Amino acid sequence: MIDEDLWEMFKAKASSKKGLKGVSRAVEEALGEELSEQVVTEALEKMSPGGLVELEVRPVKPKIATSAGKVIRELREQAV
């Protein structure tokens, strides 16, 4: 059940921008945002029907010797 006061505030805010279509669109967006995690999870499960996939992660050595401190210092100096 939806709280009536909350619904009226939501409806007033959404309809002030685009009328009744704004309310419908705002509800659709809210539902989509709420359900997006479930939709993504289901899509990933369909992509991997065999269940979990083992991944091997190996460290990669940089091709060029770099100093993270030097790079960050340069970036900070550019921002000023």
MMTF fields as JSON, N, C-alpha, C and O atoms, coordinates in Angstrom:
{
  "mmtfVersion": "1.0.0",
  "mmtfProducer": "UNKNOWN",
  "numBonds": 319,
  "numAtoms": 320,
  "numGroups": 80,
  "numChains": 1,
  "numModels": 1,
  "chainsPerModel": [1],
  "groupsPerChain": [80],
  "chainIdList": ["A"],
  "bondAtomList": [4, 2, 8, 6, 12, 10, 16, 14, 20, 18, 24, 22, 28, 26, 32, 30, 36, 34, 40, 38, 44, 42, 48, 46, 52, 50, 56, 54, 60, 58, 64, 62, 68, 66, 72, 70, 76, 74, 80, 78, 84, 82, 88, 86, 92, 90, 96, 94, 100, 98, 104, 102, 108, 106, 112, 110, 116, 114, 120, 118, 124, 122, 128, 126, 132, 130, 136, 134, 140, 138, 144, 142, 148, 146, 152, 150, 156, 154, 160, 158, 164, 162, 168, 166, 172, 170, 176, 174, 180, 178, 184, 182, 188, 186, 192, 190, 196, 194, 200, 198, 204, 202, 208, 206, 212, 210, 216, 214, 220, 218, 224, 222, 228, 226, 232, 230, 236, 234, 240, 238, 244, 242, 248, 246, 252, 250, 256, 254, 260, 258, 264, 262, 268, 266, 272, 270, 276, 274, 280, 278, 284, 282, 288, 286, 292, 290, 296, 294, 300, 298, 304, 302, 308, 306, 312, 310, 316, 314],
  "bondOrderList": [1, 1, 1, 1, 1, 1, 1, 1, 1, 1, 1, 1, 1, 1, 1, 1, 1, 1, 1, 1, 1, 1, 1, 1, 1, 1, 1, 1, 1, 1, 1, 1, 1, 1, 1, 1, 1, 1, 1, 1, 1, 1, 1, 1, 1, 1, 1, 1, 1, 1, 1, 1, 1, 1, 1, 1, 1, 1, 1, 1, 1, 1, 1, 1, 1, 1, 1, 1, 1, 1, 1, 1, 1, 1, 1, 1, 1, 1, 1],
  "groupList": [{"groupName": "MET", "atomNameList": ["N", "CA", "C", "O"], "elementList": ["N", "C", "C", "O"], "formalChargeList": [0, 0, 0, 0], "bondAtomList": [1, 0, 2, 1, 3, 2], "bondOrderList": [1, 1, 2], "singleLetterCode": "M", "chemCompType": "L-PEPTIDE LINKING"}, {"groupName": "ILE", "atomNameList": ["N", "CA", "C", "O"], "elementList": ["N", "C", "C", "O"], "formalChargeList": [0, 0, 0, 0], "bondAtomList": [1, 0, 2, 1, 3, 2], "bondOrderList": [1, 1, 2], "singleLetterCode": "I", "chemCompType": "L-PEPTIDE LINKING"}, {"groupName": "ASP", "atomNameList": ["N", "CA", "C", "O"], "elementList": ["N", "C", "C", "O"], "formalChargeList": [0, 0, 0, 0], "bondAtomList": [1, 0, 2, 1, 3, 2], "bondOrderList": [1, 1, 2], "singleLetterCode": "D", "chemCompType": "L-PEPTIDE LINKING"}, {"groupName": "GLU", "atomNameList": ["N", "CA", "C", "O"], "elementList": ["N", "C", "C", "O"], "formalChargeList": [0, 0, 0, 0], "bondAtomList": [1, 0, 2, 1, 3, 2], "bondOrderList": [1, 1, 2], "singleLetterCode": "E", "chemCompType": "L-PEPTIDE LINKING"}, {"groupName": "LEU", "atomNameList": ["N", "CA", "C", "O"], "elementList": ["N", "C", "C", "O"], "formalChargeList": [0, 0, 0, 0], "bondAtomList": [1, 0, 2, 1, 3, 2], "bondOrderList": [1, 1, 2], "singleLetterCode": "L", "chemCompType": "L-PEPTIDE LINKING"}, {"groupName": "TRP", "atomNameList": ["N", "CA", "C", "O"], "elementList": ["N", "C", "C", "O"], "formalChargeList": [0, 0, 0, 0], "bondAtomList": [1, 0, 2, 1, 3, 2], "bondOrderList": [1, 1, 2], "singleLetterCode": "W", "chemCompType": "L-PEPTIDE LINKING"}, {"groupName": "PHE", "atomNameList": ["N", "CA", "C", "O"], "elementList": ["N", "C", "C", "O"], "formalChargeList": [0, 0, 0, 0], "bondAtomList": [1, 0, 2, 1, 3, 2], "bondOrderList": [1, 1, 2], "singleLetterCode": "F", "chemCompType": "L-PEPTIDE LINKING"}, {"groupName": "LYS", "atomNameList": ["N", "CA", "C", "O"], "elementList": ["N", "C", "C", "O"], "formalChargeList": [0, 0, 0, 0], "bondAtomList": [1, 0, 2, 1, 3, 2], "bondOrderList": [1, 1, 2], "singleLetterCode": "K", "chemCompType": "L-PEPTIDE LINKING"}, {"groupName": "ALA", "atomNameList": ["N", "CA", "C", "O"], "elementList": ["N", "C", "C", "O"], "formalChargeList": [0, 0, 0, 0], "bondAtomList": [1, 0, 2, 1, 3, 2], "bondOrderList": [1, 1, 2], "singleLetterCode": "A", "chemCompType": "L-PEPTIDE LINKING"}, {"groupName": "SER", "atomNameList": ["N", "CA", "C", "O"], "elementList": ["N", "C", "C", "O"], "formalChargeList": [0, 0, 0, 0], "bondAtomList": [1, 0, 2, 1, 3, 2], "bondOrderList": [1, 1, 2], "singleLetterCode": "S", "chemCompType": "L-PEPTIDE LINKING"}, {"groupName": "GLY", "atomNameList": ["N", "CA", "C", "O"], "elementList": ["N", "C", "C", "O"], "formalChargeList": [0, 0, 0, 0], "bondAtomList": [1, 0, 2, 1, 3, 2], "bondOrderList": [1, 1, 2], "singleLetterCode": "G", "chemCompType": "PEPTIDE LINKING"}, {"groupName": "VAL", "atomNameList": ["N", "CA", "C", "O"], "elementList": ["N", "C", "C", "O"], "formalChargeList": [0, 0, 0, 0], "bondAtomList": [1, 0, 2, 1, 3, 2], "bondOrderList": [1, 1, 2], "singleLetterCode": "V", "chemCompType": "L-PEPTIDE LINKING"}, {"groupName": "ARG", "atomNameList": ["N", "CA", "C", "O"], "elementList": ["N", "C", "C", "O"], "formalChargeList": [0, 0, 0, 0], "bondAtomList": [1, 0, 2, 1, 3, 2], "bondOrderList": [1, 1, 2], "singleLetterCode": "R", "chemCompType": "L-PEPTIDE LINKING"}, {"groupName": "GLN", "atomNameList": ["N", "CA", "C", "O"], "elementList": ["N", "C", "C", "O"], "formalChargeList": [0, 0, 0, 0], "bondAtomList": [1, 0, 2, 1, 3, 2], "bondOrderList": [1, 1, 2], "singleLetterCode": "Q", "chemCompType": "L-PEPTIDE LINKING"}, {"groupName": "THR", "atomNameList": ["N", "CA", "C", "O"], "elementList": ["N", "C", "C", "O"], "formalChargeList": [0, 0, 0, 0], "bondAtomList": [1, 0, 2, 1, 3, 2], "bondOrderList": [1, 1, 2], "singleLetterCode": "T", "chemCompType": "L-PEPTIDE LINKING"}, {"groupName": "PRO", "atomNameList": ["N", "CA", "C", "O"], "elementList": ["N", "C", "C", "O"], "formalChargeList": [0, 0, 0, 0], "bondAtomList": [1, 0, 2, 1, 3, 2], "bondOrderList": [1, 1, 2], "singleLetterCode": "P", "chemCompType": "L-PEPTIDE LINKING"}],
  "groupTypeList": [0, 1, 2, 3, 2, 4, 5, 3, 0, 6, 7, 8, 7, 8, 9, 9, 7, 7, 10, 4, 7, 10, 11, 9, 12, 8, 11, 3, 3, 8, 4, 10, 3, 3, 4, 9, 3, 13, 11, 11, 14, 3, 8, 4, 3, 7, 0, 9, 15, 10, 10, 4, 11, 3, 4, 3, 11, 12, 15, 11, 7, 15, 7, 1, 8, 14, 9, 8, 10, 7, 11, 1, 12, 3, 4, 12, 3, 13, 8, 11],
  "groupIdList": [1, 2, 3, 4, 5, 6, 7, 8, 9, 10, 11, 12, 13, 14, 15, 16, 17, 18, 19, 20, 21, 22, 23, 24, 25, 26, 27, 28, 29, 30, 31, 32, 33, 34, 35, 36, 37, 38, 39, 40, 41, 42, 43, 44, 45, 46, 47, 48, 49, 50, 51, 52, 53, 54, 55, 56, 57, 58, 59, 60, 61, 62, 63, 64, 65, 66, 67, 68, 69, 70, 71, 72, 73, 74, 75, 76, 77, 78, 79, 80],
  "secStructList": [7, 7, 7, 2, 2, 2, 2, 2, 2, 2, 2, 2, 2, 2, 2, 2, 2, 2, 2, 2, 2, 2, 2, 2, 2, 2, 2, 2, 2, 2, 2, 2, 2, 2, 2, 2, 2, 2, 2, 2, 2, 2, 2, 2, 2, 2, 2, 7, 6, 6, 7, 7, 7, 7, 7, 7, 7, 7, 7, 7, 7, 7, 1, 1, 7, 7, 7, 2, 2, 2, 2, 2, 2, 2, 2, 2, 2, 2, 2, 7],
  "xCoordList": [0.844, 0.0, 0.9, 1.92, 0.518, 1.283, 0.704, -0.511, 1.602, 1.182, 0.546, 1.158, -0.671, -1.429, -0.739, -0.683, -0.218, 0.465, 1.716, 1.991, 2.463, 3.669, 3.319, 3.994, 2.271, 1.833, 1.417, 1.77, 0.669, 0.219, 1.407, 1.419, 2.4, 3.598, 4.346, 4.769, 4.503, 5.185, 4.45, 5.059, 3.127, 2.305, 2.365, 2.465, 2.304, 2.362, 3.702, 3.755, 4.769, 6.103, 6.289, 6.775, 5.905, 6.078, 5.171, 5.591, 3.931, 2.995, 3.282, 2.868, 3.981, 4.293, 5.219, 5.218, 6.0, 6.945, 6.317, 6.497, 5.579, 5.066, 3.644, 3.262, 2.857, 1.467, 1.35, 2.256, 0.235, 0.001, 0.989, 1.339, 1.44, 2.451, 3.733, 4.464, 4.003, 5.186, 5.095, 6.1, 3.884, 3.686, 3.947, 4.658, 3.38, 3.575, 5.051, 5.577, 5.701, 7.127, 7.963, 8.891, 7.649, 8.396, 8.226, 9.174, 7.014, 6.762, 7.547, 8.164, 7.529, 8.276, 9.764, 10.407, 10.316, 11.735, 12.071, 13.081, 11.221, 11.462, 11.441, 12.292, 10.469, 10.395, 11.595, 12.157, 11.978, 13.128, 14.404, 15.205, 14.6, 15.786, 15.773, 16.809, 14.616, 14.498, 14.749, 15.345, 14.29, 14.391, 15.634, 15.871, 16.431, 17.569, 18.565, 19.114, 18.807, 19.748, 19.249, 20.029, 17.962, 17.382, 17.476, 17.786, 17.211, 17.261, 18.688, 18.893, 19.668, 21.066, 21.487, 22.157, 21.101, 21.439, 20.876, 21.575, 19.618, 18.998, 19.695, 19.892, 20.066, 20.747, 22.109, 22.494, 22.836, 24.14, 24.001, 24.826, 22.966, 22.734, 22.422, 22.832, 21.707, 21.402, 22.668, 22.8, 23.596, 24.843, 25.753, 26.584, 25.598, 26.429, 25.53, 25.404, 24.909, 23.957, 24.577, 23.859, 25.884, 26.543, 26.817, 27.382, 26.44, 26.698, 27.916, 28.221, 28.603, 29.761, 30.917, 31.111, 31.668, 32.822, 34.065, 34.145, 35.025, 36.277, 37.139, 37.328, 37.645, 38.521, 39.899, 40.024, 40.911, 42.265, 42.778, 42.827, 43.152, 43.653, 45.15, 45.617, 45.888, 47.342, 47.824, 47.298, 48.808, 49.333, 50.018, 50.584, 49.951, 50.553, 51.623, 51.386, 52.797, 53.875, 53.719, 53.403, 53.943, 53.841, 54.91, 56.014, 54.571, 55.52, 56.579, 57.708, 56.191, 57.095, 57.203, 56.193, 58.419, 58.606, 57.991, 58.312, 57.112, 56.457, 56.485, 56.665, 56.303, 56.208, 54.832, 54.522, 54.005, 52.651, 52.693, 51.895, 53.617, 53.742, 54.043, 53.471, 54.931, 55.295, 54.1, 53.832, 53.393, 52.23, 51.158, 50.587, 50.877, 49.863, 50.275, 49.449, 51.57, 52.064, 51.839, 51.384, 52.158, 51.957, 50.496, 50.168, 49.619, 48.19, 47.696, 46.891, 48.174, 47.78, 48.259, 47.544, 49.469, 50.012, 49.228, 49.056, 48.754, 47.962, 46.606, 46.058, 46.069, 44.739, 44.769, 43.732, 45.921, 46.011, 46.082, 46.162],
  "yCoordList": [-1.17, 0.0, 1.248, 1.283, 2.252, 3.498, 4.526, 4.708, 5.2, 6.272, 7.382, 7.876, 7.77, 8.733, 10.101, 10.712, 10.577, 11.88, 11.845, 12.781, 10.767, 10.623, 10.577, 11.209, 9.835, 9.746, 11.11, 11.466, 11.877, 13.2, 14.14, 14.907, 14.081, 14.924, 14.515, 15.365, 13.207, 12.697, 13.118, 13.591, 12.936, 13.261, 14.752, 15.134, 15.597, 17.049, 17.458, 18.274, 16.894, 17.238, 16.761, 17.509, 15.524, 14.965, 15.639, 15.87, 15.961, 16.56, 18.034, 18.583, 18.683, 20.104, 20.319, 21.393, 19.316, 19.44, 19.076, 19.795, 17.958, 17.476, 16.957, 16.11, 17.434, 17.005, 15.55, 15.005, 14.922, 13.53, 12.565, 11.546, 12.883, 12.033, 12.045, 11.055, 13.171, 13.259, 12.305, 11.728, 12.135, 11.205, 9.781, 9.024, 9.417, 8.069, 7.802, 6.741, 8.772, 8.607, 8.495, 7.689, 9.291, 9.244, 7.896, 7.362, 7.35, 6.027, 4.967, 4.094, 5.033, 4.076, 4.134, 3.096, 5.348, 5.504, 4.944, 4.261, 5.234, 4.73, 3.207, 2.582, 2.61, 1.155, 0.577, -0.441, 1.226, 0.761, 0.796, -0.137, 1.868, 1.973, 0.904, 0.317, 0.658, -0.334, -1.745, -2.574, -2.008, -3.355, -3.581, -4.702, -2.539, -2.662, -3.718, -4.448, -3.81, -4.81, -6.22, -7.086, -6.437, -7.748, -8.062, -9.192, -7.074, -7.274, -7.619, -8.521, -6.897, -7.152, -8.537, -9.271, -8.894, -10.213, -11.323, -12.289, -11.191, -12.207, -12.299, -13.396, -11.153, -11.16, -11.837, -12.603, -11.564, -12.201, -13.701, -14.479, -14.108, -15.538, -16.244, -17.387, -15.578, -16.168, -16.299, -17.238, -15.354, -15.386, -16.522, -17.01, -16.936, -17.991, -19.089, -19.208, -19.887, -20.884, -21.974, -22.634, -22.175, -23.229, -22.835, -23.629, -21.653, -21.205, -20.312, -19.567, -20.397, -19.537, -19.93, -21.105, -18.94, -19.163, -18.8, -17.718, -19.702, -19.435, -18.506, -18.738, -17.48, -16.549, -16.584, -16.65, -16.54, -16.477, -15.061, -14.591, -14.4, -13.038, -13.069, -13.538, -12.558, -12.52, -11.084, -10.29, -10.727, -9.365, -9.105, -10.008, -7.864, -7.462, -6.424, -5.451, -6.647, -5.68, -4.555, -4.806, -3.297, -2.18, -2.287, -2.771, -1.834, -1.869, -0.78, -0.924, 0.316, 1.44, 1.685, 1.708, 1.866, 2.151, 3.515, 4.514, 3.544, 4.796, 4.952, 3.988, 6.179, 6.484, 7.075, 8.158, 6.367, 6.857, 8.22, 9.103, 8.389, 9.666, 10.811, 11.893, 10.58, 11.612, 11.962, 13.135, 10.948, 11.172, 11.958, 12.895, 11.601, 12.308, 13.75, 14.659, 13.964, 15.334, 16.166, 17.308, 15.591, 16.3, 16.627, 17.726, 15.68, 15.916, 17.028, 17.868, 17.026, 18.064, 19.442, 20.434, 19.491, 20.768, 21.286, 22.495, 20.378, 20.773, 21.328, 22.21, 20.814, 21.241, 22.647, 23.306, 23.114, 24.443, 25.516, 26.69],
  "zCoordList": [0.0, 0.0, 0.0, 0.688, -0.764, -0.864, 0.086, 0.169, 0.808, 1.707, 0.871, -0.075, 1.216, 0.421, 0.351, -0.716, 1.475, 1.477, 0.611, -0.14, 0.721, -0.084, -1.571, -2.385, -1.93, -3.313, -3.849, -4.973, -3.057, -3.495, -3.72, -4.683, -2.834, -3.016, -4.285, -5.068, -4.478, -5.668, -6.934, -7.894, -6.921, -8.087, -8.4, -9.566, -7.373, -7.58, -8.181, -9.102, -7.663, -8.173, -9.609, -10.457, -9.88, -11.22, -12.236, -13.37, -11.858, -12.812, -13.051, -14.072, -12.13, -12.322, -13.51, -14.111, -13.851, -14.956, -16.301, -17.284, -16.349, -17.631, -17.557, -18.364, -16.62, -16.518, -16.097, -15.466, -16.447, -16.055, -16.694, -16.098, -17.908, -18.536, -17.716, -17.679, -17.059, -16.202, -15.029, -14.614, -14.487, -13.375, -13.851, -13.189, -14.986, -15.527, -15.799, -15.463, -16.408, -16.738, -15.467, -15.412, -14.445, -13.191, -12.497, -11.922, -12.555, -11.959, -12.726, -12.116, -14.063, -14.883, -14.559, -14.407, -14.452, -14.148, -12.772, -12.603, -11.79, -10.435, -10.409, -9.777, -11.096, -11.158, -11.902, -11.496, -12.983, -13.755, -12.939, -12.992, -12.183, -11.337, -10.253, -9.94, -9.689, -8.624, -9.144, -8.457, -10.36, -10.914, -11.767, -12.216, -12.0, -12.911, -12.448, -13.272, -11.146, -10.651, -10.976, -11.372, -10.807, -11.09, -12.58, -12.957, -13.426, -14.879, -15.318, -16.13, -14.776, -15.132, -14.649, -15.376, -13.436, -12.899, -13.773, -14.081, -14.173, -15.02, -16.375, -16.899, -16.943, -18.24, -18.127, -19.01, -17.053, -16.872, -16.654, -17.135, -15.935, -15.729, -17.05, -17.252, -17.942, -19.247, -20.094, -20.879, -19.929, -20.689, -20.219, -20.984, -18.978, -18.416, -17.846, -16.627, -18.706, -18.232, -17.361, -16.609, -17.443, -16.669, -15.235, -14.482, -14.837, -13.466, -13.392, -14.324, -12.274, -12.055, -12.966, -13.278, -13.38, -14.235, -13.436, -12.855, -13.412, -12.712, -13.569, -14.763, -12.954, -13.645, -13.001, -11.778, -13.823, -13.307, -13.546, -14.682, -12.481, -12.575, -12.324, -11.287, -13.298, -13.173, -13.221, -14.0, -12.412, -12.462, -13.803, -14.418, -14.232, -15.496, -15.198, -14.483, -15.757, -15.564, -16.58, -17.743, -16.139, -17.09, -18.177, -17.93, -19.367, -20.474, -20.33, -20.798, -19.67, -19.463, -17.967, -17.264, -17.483, -16.059, -15.743, -16.387, -14.754, -14.365, -12.856, -12.112, -12.431, -11.012, -10.777, -11.273, -10.02, -9.755, -9.068, -9.383, -8.135, -7.426, -8.38, -8.253, -9.327, -10.303, -11.19, -11.447, -11.651, -12.514, -11.77, -12.328, -10.538, -9.746, -9.508, -9.591, -9.208, -9.012, -10.269, -10.19, -11.436, -12.701, -12.945, -13.392, -12.655, -12.833, -11.901, -12.302, -10.682, -9.743, -10.19, -10.052, -10.725, -11.202, -12.404, -12.56, -13.25, -14.408, -13.985, -14.646, -12.89, -12.418, -11.843, -11.783, -11.424, -10.801, -11.798, -11.437]
}
